[in-house]
Amino acid sequence: MAKVLVTGAAGFIGFHLALRLLSRGDTVVGLDNLNDYYDVNLKLSRLKQVAMDPNFKPVRLDLQDREGMQRLFEEEKFDVVVNLAAQAGVRYSLINPHSYIDTNLVGFCNILEGCRHHGVKHLVFASSSSVYGANTKMPFSVHHNVDHPVSLYAATKKANELMAHTYASLFKVPCTGLRFFTVYGPWGRPDMALFLFTRAIMENRPIDVFNYGRMQRDFTYIDDIVEGVVRVMDRVAAPNPAWSGDEPDSATSFAPYKLYNIGNNNPVELMRFIEVLENCLGKKAEKNLLPIQAGDVPATYADIDDLVRDVGFKPSTTIEEGIKKFVAWYREYYKVG
């Protein structure tokens, strides 16, 4: 049993992770600022579910509140920190770049400082498949160079990896970064494709299909993401004795630092994803075919060999299973046909 800080606890992944940690007996402090980037009522509904457990403590706080974060770390004495709070969304970063700097950089610095000064045994933090940016070699490997982001969101996630490595190197804070690949499932984010498509189809509105449907994504079901996070949490990052500065491996280090991809290892074309959704809804979509948007990448595909080798886990939920579960949740939550 451990005392775990989960940031972004009212968010999609944070909520599911908190439930899982509580179910195994951990004490969870769930931090969230409940911002209005998307429907706050959905966030509150998630919190209501997780707050039923007496071992869950909600904290409403902004990551960029330096004094508030200092007090939180001083008072709670966390064993493990899982940072899932972030200003999310590739496209929104073109509209409101400052929110990404405030949360994803300033806020992450406050987390690193808290871990540094208060003996946190392991920091696990969310990165993103978007860091692969202009890379085209597939599948994407954590051992590949990722110096060409194509959105500010991706750049902040790459910066998080670099910041964490610095703290692992200078202050021996064990840090593990997780590059998530297109997470979906029940209680998902309303700004993500599955949610947008489901709502539009059920309301008889057309859906916007970018890159003319030729997008490929390594869609990863939420339960698989959470299983990967928990297994990585329990494997504290350690130095790689074989690491060499002559041929530096970006996924490991001479410091206690590690990177993993968590993806389904099975890219799916967007048109197939929509077809499965149509089958689950029993209704066809009217498609508005559009060119690729600025900041988007045409394909993602995760190499998860390191994850399988180190923690013995490989995501396995098919899109047929996952979308069916999402649609069932959506109908129940929104009380629609």
Salt bridges, closest charged atoms under 4 A:
ASP26 OD2 - ARG24 NE 2.80
GLU76 OE1 - LYS3 NZ 2.55
GLU76 OE2 - LYS57 NZ 2.46
ASP79 OD1 - LYS121 NZ 2.88
GLU113 OE2 - ARG116 NH1 3.11
GLU113 OE1 - HIS117 NE2 3.17
ASP147 OD1 - LYS158 NZ 3.43
GLU161 OE1 - ARG179 NH2 2.82
ASP191 OD2 - ARG189 NH2 2.69
GLU203 OE1 - ARG205 NH2 2.84
GLU227 OE1 - ARG20 NH1 2.71
GLU227 OE2 - ARG231 NE 2.65
ASP234 OD2 - ARG24 NH1 2.74
ASP249 OD1 - HIS143 ND1 2.69
GLU275 OE1 - ARG272 NH1 3.28
GLU278 OE1 - LYS284 NZ 3.62
GLU278 OE2 - LYS287 NZ 3.24
ASP296 OD2 - ARG91 NH2 2.67
ASP306 OD2 - HIS143 NE2 2.85
ASP306 OD2 - LYS258 NZ 3.10
ASP306 OD1 - ARG309 NH1 3.51
ASP310 OD1 - ARG235 NH2 3.94
ASP310 OD1 - ARG309 NE 2.89
GLU320 OE2 - ARG272 NH2 2.77
GLU332 OE2 - LYS335 NZ 3.64
